[in-house]
């Protein structure tokens, strides 16, 4: 699974970082992905972040 954040949609709310700090971080005003290839235990946390994103800015490629 690969994950990315659409910077044109991201509002910087920080929910993804709160849910899955192993994958997402906010060095500035927008969220970025620290690692794009997701596996194992992180898959469910990333899916939760996707579902929680209020602007649907997180994209998953399986």
Jmol script that loads the backbone (N, CA, C; Angstrom):
load data "model"
ATOM      1  N   UNK A   1       0.846  -1.173   0.000  1.00  0.00           N
ATOM      2  CA  UNK A   1       0.000   0.000   0.000  1.00  0.00           C
ATOM      3  C   UNK A   1       0.893   1.239   0.000  1.00  0.00           C
ATOM      4  N   UNK A   2       0.523   2.202  -0.809  1.00  0.00           N
ATOM      5  CA  UNK A   2       1.204   3.498  -0.823  1.00  0.00           C
ATOM      6  C   UNK A   2       0.204   4.558  -0.408  1.00  0.00           C
ATOM      7  N   UNK A   3       0.695   5.579   0.274  1.00  0.00           N
ATOM      8  CA  UNK A   3      -0.176   6.651   0.742  1.00  0.00           C
ATOM      9  C   UNK A   3       0.458   7.996   0.411  1.00  0.00           C
ATOM     10  N   UNK A   4      -0.396   8.969   0.123  1.00  0.00           N
ATOM     11  CA  UNK A   4       0.068  10.330  -0.142  1.00  0.00           C
ATOM     12  C   UNK A   4      -0.975  11.317   0.354  1.00  0.00           C
ATOM     13  N   UNK A   5      -0.556  12.563   0.477  1.00  0.00           N
ATOM     14  CA  UNK A   5      -1.458  13.642   0.900  1.00  0.00           C
ATOM     15  C   UNK A   5      -1.509  14.665  -0.220  1.00  0.00           C
ATOM     16  N   UNK A   6      -2.711  14.999  -0.661  1.00  0.00           N
ATOM     17  CA  UNK A   6      -2.901  16.027  -1.680  1.00  0.00           C
ATOM     18  C   UNK A   6      -2.765  17.381  -1.002  1.00  0.00           C
ATOM     19  N   UNK A   7      -1.658  18.060  -1.278  1.00  0.00           N
ATOM     20  CA  UNK A   7      -1.393  19.337  -0.606  1.00  0.00           C
ATOM     21  C   UNK A   7      -2.363  20.440  -1.035  1.00  0.00           C
ATOM     22  N   UNK A   8      -3.045  20.244  -2.142  1.00  0.00           N
ATOM     23  CA  UNK A   8      -4.044  21.226  -2.572  1.00  0.00           C
ATOM     24  C   UNK A   8      -5.340  21.100  -1.769  1.00  0.00           C
ATOM     25  N   UNK A   9      -5.562  19.936  -1.163  1.00  0.00           N
ATOM     26  CA  UNK A   9      -6.767  19.720  -0.369  1.00  0.00           C
ATOM     27  C   UNK A   9      -6.523  19.837   1.135  1.00  0.00           C
ATOM     28  N   UNK A  10      -5.322  19.487   1.577  1.00  0.00           N
ATOM     29  CA  UNK A  10      -5.009  19.450   3.012  1.00  0.00           C
ATOM     30  C   UNK A  10      -5.205  20.822   3.649  1.00  0.00           C
ATOM     31  N   UNK A  11      -5.905  20.814   4.802  1.00  0.00           N
ATOM     32  CA  UNK A  11      -6.133  22.061   5.539  1.00  0.00           C
ATOM     33  C   UNK A  11      -5.247  22.166   6.771  1.00  0.00           C
ATOM     34  N   UNK A  12      -4.454  21.136   7.034  1.00  0.00           N
ATOM     35  CA  UNK A  12      -3.550  21.167   8.181  1.00  0.00           C
ATOM     36  C   UNK A  12      -4.233  20.957   9.507  1.00  0.00           C
ATOM     37  N   UNK A  13      -5.324  20.209   9.526  1.00  0.00           N
ATOM     38  CA  UNK A  13      -6.059  20.007  10.780  1.00  0.00           C
ATOM     39  C   UNK A  13      -5.285  19.127  11.764  1.00  0.00           C
ATOM     40  N   UNK A  14      -4.424  18.242  11.252  1.00  0.00           N
ATOM     41  CA  UNK A  14      -3.578  17.429  12.108  1.00  0.00           C
ATOM     42  C   UNK A  14      -4.164  16.114  12.587  1.00  0.00           C
ATOM     43  N   UNK A  15      -5.370  15.766  12.173  1.00  0.00           N
ATOM     44  CA  UNK A  15      -5.969  14.503  12.603  1.00  0.00           C
ATOM     45  C   UNK A  15      -5.134  13.300  12.179  1.00  0.00           C
ATOM     46  N   UNK A  16      -4.597  13.324  10.973  1.00  0.00           N
ATOM     47  CA  UNK A  16      -3.810  12.188  10.506  1.00  0.00           C
ATOM     48  C   UNK A  16      -2.564  11.980  11.359  1.00  0.00           C
ATOM     49  N   UNK A  17      -1.945  13.077  11.768  1.00  0.00           N
ATOM     50  CA  UNK A  17      -0.765  12.993  12.629  1.00  0.00           C
ATOM     51  C   UNK A  17      -1.144  12.450  14.001  1.00  0.00           C
ATOM     52  N   UNK A  18      -2.270  12.883  14.521  1.00  0.00           N
ATOM     53  CA  UNK A  18      -2.740  12.380  15.814  1.00  0.00           C
ATOM     54  C   UNK A  18      -3.025  10.882  15.750  1.00  0.00           C
ATOM     55  N   UNK A  19      -3.607  10.426  14.644  1.00  0.00           N
ATOM     56  CA  UNK A  19      -4.005   9.031  14.506  1.00  0.00           C
ATOM     57  C   UNK A  19      -2.808   8.138  14.181  1.00  0.00           C
ATOM     58  N   UNK A  20      -1.924   8.600  13.322  1.00  0.00           N
ATOM     59  CA  UNK A  20      -0.825   7.752  12.847  1.00  0.00           C
ATOM     60  C   UNK A  20       0.474   8.556  12.673  1.00  0.00           C
ATOM     61  N   UNK A  21       1.105   8.935  13.774  1.00  0.00           N
ATOM     62  CA  UNK A  21       2.341   9.728  13.685  1.00  0.00           C
ATOM     63  C   UNK A  21       3.520   8.959  13.083  1.00  0.00           C
ATOM     64  N   UNK A  22       3.389   7.651  12.982  1.00  0.00           N
ATOM     65  CA  UNK A  22       4.445   6.851  12.354  1.00  0.00           C
ATOM     66  C   UNK A  22       4.525   7.111  10.852  1.00  0.00           C
ATOM     67  N   UNK A  23       3.426   7.572  10.260  1.00  0.00           N
ATOM     68  CA  UNK A  23       3.367   7.779   8.813  1.00  0.00           C
ATOM     69  C   UNK A  23       3.256   9.260   8.445  1.00  0.00           C
ATOM     70  N   UNK A  24       2.497  10.031   9.224  1.00  0.00           N
ATOM     71  CA  UNK A  24       2.238  11.437   8.888  1.00  0.00           C
ATOM     72  C   UNK A  24       2.960  12.378   9.841  1.00  0.00           C
ATOM     73  N   UNK A  25       3.337  13.549   9.329  1.00  0.00           N
ATOM     74  CA  UNK A  25       3.898  14.601  10.166  1.00  0.00           C
ATOM     75  C   UNK A  25       3.515  15.958   9.589  1.00  0.00           C
ATOM     76  N   UNK A  26       3.615  16.977  10.416  1.00  0.00           N
ATOM     77  CA  UNK A  26       3.296  18.337   9.977  1.00  0.00           C
ATOM     78  C   UNK A  26       4.453  19.268  10.319  1.00  0.00           C
ATOM     79  N   UNK A  27       5.482  19.298   9.469  1.00  0.00           N
ATOM     80  CA  UNK A  27       6.610  20.183   9.744  1.00  0.00           C
ATOM     81  C   UNK A  27       6.254  21.661   9.580  1.00  0.00           C
ATOM     82  N   UNK A  28       5.239  21.919   8.785  1.00  0.00           N
ATOM     83  CA  UNK A  28       4.754  23.291   8.594  1.00  0.00           C
ATOM     84  C   UNK A  28       3.240  23.279   8.687  1.00  0.00           C
ATOM     85  N   UNK A  29       2.562  23.956   7.795  1.00  0.00           N
ATOM     86  CA  UNK A  29       1.107  24.102   7.891  1.00  0.00           C
ATOM     87  C   UNK A  29       0.322  22.922   7.315  1.00  0.00           C
ATOM     88  N   UNK A  30       0.980  22.073   6.529  1.00  0.00           N
ATOM     89  CA  UNK A  30       0.293  20.961   5.880  1.00  0.00           C
ATOM     90  C   UNK A  30       0.910  19.632   6.278  1.00  0.00           C
ATOM     91  N   UNK A  31       0.115  18.596   6.214  1.00  0.00           N
ATOM     92  CA  UNK A  31       0.580  17.253   6.527  1.00  0.00           C
ATOM     93  C   UNK A  31       1.394  16.685   5.372  1.00  0.00           C
ATOM     94  N   UNK A  32       2.421  15.912   5.714  1.00  0.00           N
ATOM     95  CA  UNK A  32       3.189  15.192   4.711  1.00  0.00           C
ATOM     96  C   UNK A  32       3.327  13.740   5.159  1.00  0.00           C
ATOM     97  N   UNK A  33       3.688  12.897   4.215  1.00  0.00           N
ATOM     98  CA  UNK A  33       3.875  11.478   4.484  1.00  0.00           C
ATOM     99  C   UNK A  33       5.363  11.226   4.698  1.00  0.00           C
ATOM    100  N   UNK A  34       5.702  10.606   5.836  1.00  0.00           N
ATOM    101  CA  UNK A  34       7.100  10.294   6.138  1.00  0.00           C
ATOM    102  C   UNK A  34       7.579   9.068   5.378  1.00  0.00           C
ATOM    103  N   UNK A  35       6.712   8.098   5.191  1.00  0.00           N
ATOM    104  CA  UNK A  35       7.038   6.886   4.460  1.00  0.00           C
ATOM    105  C   UNK A  35       5.839   6.498   3.613  1.00  0.00           C
ATOM    106  N   UNK A  36       6.063   6.214   2.346  1.00  0.00           N
ATOM    107  CA  UNK A  36       4.942   5.958   1.448  1.00  0.00           C
ATOM    108  C   UNK A  36       4.536   4.501   1.374  1.00  0.00           C
ATOM    109  N   UNK A  37       5.438   3.591   1.645  1.00  0.00           N
ATOM    110  CA  UNK A  37       5.103   2.170   1.568  1.00  0.00           C
ATOM    111  C   UNK A  37       4.664   1.682   2.942  1.00  0.00           C
ATOM    112  N   UNK A  38       3.383   1.396   3.075  1.00  0.00           N
ATOM    113  CA  UNK A  38       2.786   1.039   4.360  1.00  0.00           C
ATOM    114  C   UNK A  38       2.515  -0.454   4.394  1.00  0.00           C
ATOM    115  N   UNK A  39       2.838  -1.066   5.519  1.00  0.00           N
ATOM    116  CA  UNK A  39       2.546  -2.488   5.668  1.00  0.00           C
ATOM    117  C   UNK A  39       2.296  -2.824   7.132  1.00  0.00           C
ATOM    118  N   UNK A  40       1.872  -4.049   7.359  1.00  0.00           N
ATOM    119  CA  UNK A  40       1.705  -4.553   8.722  1.00  0.00           C
ATOM    120  C   UNK A  40       0.680  -3.809   9.541  1.00  0.00           C
ATOM    121  N   UNK A  41       1.048  -3.516  10.780  1.00  0.00           N
ATOM    122  CA  UNK A  41       0.146  -2.903  11.746  1.00  0.00           C
ATOM    123  C   UNK A  41      -0.293  -1.489  11.363  1.00  0.00           C
ATOM    124  N   UNK A  42       0.490  -0.823  10.523  1.00  0.00           N
ATOM    125  CA  UNK A  42       0.169   0.566  10.190  1.00  0.00           C
ATOM    126  C   UNK A  42      -0.981   0.703   9.200  1.00  0.00           C
ATOM    127  N   UNK A  43      -1.311  -0.355   8.500  1.00  0.00           N
ATOM    128  CA  UNK A  43      -2.359  -0.278   7.481  1.00  0.00           C
ATOM    129  C   UNK A  43      -3.683   0.179   8.084  1.00  0.00           C
ATOM    130  N   UNK A  44      -4.080  -0.399   9.193  1.00  0.00           N
ATOM    131  CA  UNK A  44      -5.358  -0.026   9.814  1.00  0.00           C
ATOM    132  C   UNK A  44      -5.327   1.408  10.321  1.00  0.00           C
ATOM    133  N   UNK A  45      -4.190   1.848  10.869  1.00  0.00           N
ATOM    134  CA  UNK A  45      -4.089   3.227  11.358  1.00  0.00           C
ATOM    135  C   UNK A  45      -4.169   4.223  10.202  1.00  0.00           C
ATOM    136  N   UNK A  46      -3.559   3.881   9.068  1.00  0.00           N
ATOM    137  CA  UNK A  46      -3.624   4.757   7.900  1.00  0.00           C
ATOM    138  C   UNK A  46      -5.056   4.813   7.370  1.00  0.00           C
ATOM    139  N   UNK A  47      -5.738   3.673   7.331  1.00  0.00           N
ATOM    140  CA  UNK A  47      -7.142   3.666   6.887  1.00  0.00           C
ATOM    141  C   UNK A  47      -8.014   4.531   7.810  1.00  0.00           C
ATOM    142  N   UNK A  48      -7.751   4.483   9.105  1.00  0.00           N
ATOM    143  CA  UNK A  48      -8.488   5.326  10.049  1.00  0.00           C
ATOM    144  C   UNK A  48      -8.216   6.800   9.776  1.00  0.00           C
ATOM    145  N   UNK A  49      -6.966   7.134   9.467  1.00  0.00           N
ATOM    146  CA  UNK A  49      -6.618   8.523   9.139  1.00  0.00           C
ATOM    147  C   UNK A  49      -7.339   8.972   7.874  1.00  0.00           C
ATOM    148  N   UNK A  50      -7.409   8.088   6.876  1.00  0.00           N
ATOM    149  CA  UNK A  50      -8.109   8.406   5.626  1.00  0.00           C
ATOM    150  C   UNK A  50      -9.578   8.697   5.916  1.00  0.00           C
ATOM    151  N   UNK A  51     -10.207   7.841   6.700  1.00  0.00           N
ATOM    152  CA  UNK A  51     -11.625   8.014   7.019  1.00  0.00           C
ATOM    153  C   UNK A  51     -11.881   9.255   7.873  1.00  0.00           C
ATOM    154  N   UNK A  52     -10.897   9.670   8.654  1.00  0.00           N
ATOM    155  CA  UNK A  52     -11.062  10.819   9.556  1.00  0.00           C
ATOM    156  C   UNK A  52     -10.756  12.157   8.895  1.00  0.00           C
ATOM    157  N   UNK A  53     -10.070  12.133   7.769  1.00  0.00           N
ATOM    158  CA  UNK A  53      -9.678  13.385   7.107  1.00  0.00           C
ATOM    159  C   UNK A  53     -10.933  14.136   6.643  1.00  0.00           C
ATOM    160  N   UNK A  54     -11.154  15.345   7.151  1.00  0.00           N
ATOM    161  CA  UNK A  54     -12.383  16.070   6.822  1.00  0.00           C
ATOM    162  C   UNK A  54     -12.470  16.557   5.371  1.00  0.00           C
ATOM    163  N   UNK A  55     -11.326  16.618   4.690  1.00  0.00           N
ATOM    164  CA  UNK A  55     -11.337  17.102   3.306  1.00  0.00           C
ATOM    165  C   UNK A  55     -10.901  16.029   2.306  1.00  0.00           C
ATOM    166  N   UNK A  56     -10.777  14.787   2.780  1.00  0.00           N
ATOM    167  CA  UNK A  56     -10.404  13.652   1.932  1.00  0.00           C
ATOM    168  C   UNK A  56      -9.110  13.902   1.161  1.00  0.00           C
ATOM    169  N   UNK A  57      -8.101  14.413   1.863  1.00  0.00           N
ATOM    170  CA  UNK A  57      -6.834  14.744   1.233  1.00  0.00           C
ATOM    171  C   UNK A  57      -5.847  13.583   1.199  1.00  0.00           C
ATOM    172  N   UNK A  58      -6.118  12.503   1.913  1.00  0.00           N
ATOM    173  CA  UNK A  58      -5.214  11.361   1.968  1.00  0.00           C
ATOM    174  C   UNK A  58      -5.627  10.347   0.912  1.00  0.00           C
ATOM    175  N   UNK A  59      -4.659   9.932   0.103  1.00  0.00           N
ATOM    176  CA  UNK A  59      -4.919   9.034  -1.009  1.00  0.00           C
ATOM    177  C   UNK A  59      -4.177   7.724  -0.781  1.00  0.00           C
ATOM    178  N   UNK A  60      -4.885   6.614  -0.919  1.00  0.00           N
ATOM    179  CA  UNK A  60      -4.280   5.297  -0.782  1.00  0.00           C
ATOM    180  C   UNK A  60      -4.251   4.628  -2.156  1.00  0.00           C
ATOM    181  N   UNK A  61      -3.091   4.046  -2.484  1.00  0.00           N
ATOM    182  CA  UNK A  61      -2.946   3.221  -3.687  1.00  0.00           C
ATOM    183  C   UNK A  61      -2.599   1.816  -3.218  1.00  0.00           C
ATOM    184  N   UNK A  62      -3.427   0.852  -3.593  1.00  0.00           N
ATOM    185  CA  UNK A  62      -3.169  -0.524  -3.137  1.00  0.00           C
ATOM    186  C   UNK A  62      -2.496  -1.340  -4.212  1.00  0.00           C
TER     187      UNK A  62
END
end "model"
wireframe off; spacefill off
backbone 0.3
color backbone group
